[in-house]
Amino acid sequence: MSVKGFDEAIGKVDAILRQMQNAPADAAKAWLEEDFKPYAKSIVPVQTGALRDSIDGRVTPAGVEVFATAPHARFVEEGTSKQPAQPFMAVAWAATIHKLYERTSKVLRKAMR
């Protein structure tokens, strides 16, 4: 006995599951490139541009990592005994994290259609 359209239905379910598995990572990549990094780069103090140019991020199996690789990044973000903090990473995270949630919700809803 066979059910008409069963293989097609299984194929569609598989496609939806693949999209749902990839959706959070895709949303996170878009958030990094379109929201977080541009905002962080727009508010970071700039002298030579090395700190601004070192702002980056990546999506890992565990989540999202954001960082600045310039040697003085931590001193600018957290301050020193002689220099007050000028946070840019934490501020950019707080200002844009809601967009990551929105993007993730949107791609998951799209995948389920």
Protein Blocks (a to p, Z undefined) as FASTA:
>chain_A
ZZehklmmmmmmmmmmmmmmmmmmmmmmmmmmmmmmmmmmmmpccfklmmmmmgccdddf
klccdddfbfklmmmmnopfklccddfklmmmmmmmmmmmmmmmmmmmmmmZZ
